Amino acid sequence: MSPDEERVKRYLEDRGFTVDRFSKEKTRTGKTPDFRVFQNTKFLFYCEVKSSVEDRWLDEKLNKASPGKLVGGARTDPIYNRLTGAIHKAVQQFDAVNKSRKHPNVLAILNHDDKCGFEDLIAIITGNFYAADGTAHPIFRKFSHGRIKNEKEKIHLIIWLDDHGQDHRFFSEADETHHLVLGAAFGKK
C-alpha cells in the first residue's frame, strides 16, 4: 500500500469506517478502485486514491542545463490537466466494478503541490473562477465541459487531503440517494 493509500485508509478509519482492499485476483483481472469501504459491516462505497504531485518540469530542465544557460518557456498550467486526469482515471476504475452506480463512488485526492489548491479542483468541476467579491467567471469551461463533462457526475464525493492547506470534502449531489447516504455517513448537515 502506498503512503497516500495509507493516509486515506487512516482518514476513513478515524471516521469509523472499515476499509478493505480488493483481492489480488480481482486487481489482476482489470482496473479496480483502491478500496471498498464499510460502515458497521455494511458495504457503503468504493474509494479511489489519486495524488496531485508538484510539477517538476522546470526543475528537470534546470538540472539538465549547463551552468548559465537559460531554460524554461511558456506553457499551459499543468494543474488543471493533472486534476482532470485524476478524475478521468478514477472513473475508469469505478466503472470496472460499479458501472451502474449502484453504490457511491468516492475519490480521495492527496495534494502534495503547494501551487495547487482546493479552489483549482472547484474550478475544473464547475468551470468557474470565483473572485473575492463572490462573482463567478466561467474561464475554466474547457476543463469542466471537456473530457470530464459527464465523468464528474459519476463521482459522488471528493475528499481533498492537502499537505499545504486545509482538507475539504466536495459532495457532488449528482445522485440524491448517494448524496444522502454519504452525507449521513460523513456527518454532513
N, C-alpha and C positions, 0 to 999 in steps of 0.2 A: 504494500500500500504506500502510495506517495505521501510526502508530508502534507500536501494540500488535502488529500483524501482523509488523512488522519485528523486534520483540523476540522473538516466538515463533520466527520463522524463524532468528534467531541462536541461540536456545536449542537448537533442534533441530540446526542445523548444527554447533554446538560439540560435539555428541554424536555426530557422524559421519553424520548423516542428510542426504539431499538433499531439498530442499523445492521443490515445483512448484505453481504456481497453475493453476487450471482455465482453459481458453481463454475469451476474451471471448464467443465464440459459445455455449459451454455455460452461462456465467453469465447470459447474456441470456435463455435459454430457461426458466430456473427457478432455484430455490434450490439452491445447492451449498455444501459446506464450503469453507473458505478454501484449504486445501492438500491435495495428495496428497504423501505422504512415502515416500521410498525409502531402502533400505539396500543398498549395493553394487549399485546399478542395479535391484534387485528392489523392486516396489511392496510397501509394508508396511502403511500405514494412512492413513485420512483424518483431517484435523485441522481443527477449527473453533475460532476465536478469539472470545472474548467478554470484555467489560470490565465490571468492577464499580466504578462511579464513586461518589464521595462524594455523599451525599444533600444537595441544596441547598434543600430545602423551606423551612426556617426562614430561611435567608439571603435567599431571594427575598421572603418575607413582610416581613422587616426592611427590605429595600431599597425596598419599595413603601409602607411605613408612614410616616406623618407623624411628626416628632420627638416623643418622649414617649409615643407610642401603644404599648400592649401588643399583642403578636401571638403567634401560636403556638397551642397547644392539644394535647389528647391525640390520639394516632393510633397505629396499629399500626406496629411497627418495619418499615421497608421493606426491610431487608437480606434477609430470608428470601424475600420475593416476588421480589426482584431476582435472587437466585441460582436459584430455581426457574424463573423466566422465562428465564434463560440456558440452562438445561438443556432446557427445552421447545423453545425456538427452535433450539438446536443439533441436537436430534433430528430436527426437521423437515428441516433441511439435510442431515443424514446420510441420512435416508430417501429423499431425492431421488436419491441416487446409490448407496445401499448398503442398500436396504430388507431384503434377505435376510441382511444382516450377514455376508456372505462374508469381509469384511476388518474388522479392528478400527476402532472409532471412538474418537478421542482429542479431548477437549475441553480447550482451554487457557483458563483464566480468569486475566485480569490484574486484580489487586485494587489499586485506587487509593484505597480508603476506609479510613482509619485506625481506623474503628469496626467494620470487618468483618474477620473473620479466618478462617483455615482451619477452626477449630472450628465456625464458622457453616455452612460447607459440609458438614462431617461431620454436623451436627445435622439439616440438611434431607434428607440422604441416608438416615441411619439412623433419624431420628425421635427421637433421644435427646439429652439434655443429659448430658454426662459430668462428674460432680463431681470435685473434687480428691481425694476418697478412693477414686476408681475406680468408684463406683457409677453406674449408668445410670438416667436418669429419662426416661420416654417423654413428654416435653412438646412435642415438635415433630412429632407424628404427622400433624397436619393438612397438613403440607408433604410429608413422606415418603410418606404414603398418599393424597395428593391428586393433582393433575394429573400429577405426575412419577412416580407409583407404578410404572407399567410402563416409562415412558420412561427412567428412570435405568439400567435393565438394558441399554439399547441403547448405553450409553457404557462403554467398557472401561478407559479410563484418563482421569483428570482431572489435568492439570498446573496447579498453583496457583502463579502468579508474583506475589509480593506486594511492593508498594512500601514497606511499613511493617513487614515481618516476614520470616520465613523462607519460602523456596519449598518446595513439597511436591509429591508425586505420590500419587494415590489410585488404586490398582488395584481395580476393582470385583469381579473374579473372577466376573462374570456368565456368562462363556463360558470354559471351561477352556483350550481351544486358543488363543484370543486372549490370555488371561492369560499363557500360557507364551511365546507369541511376543513380546508386549510386555515381559514380564519379562526375557527374554533380550536383547532389543534395548536396554533401558534399564539392564541390569546388575543387575536385582533378584535377590537371592539367595533 
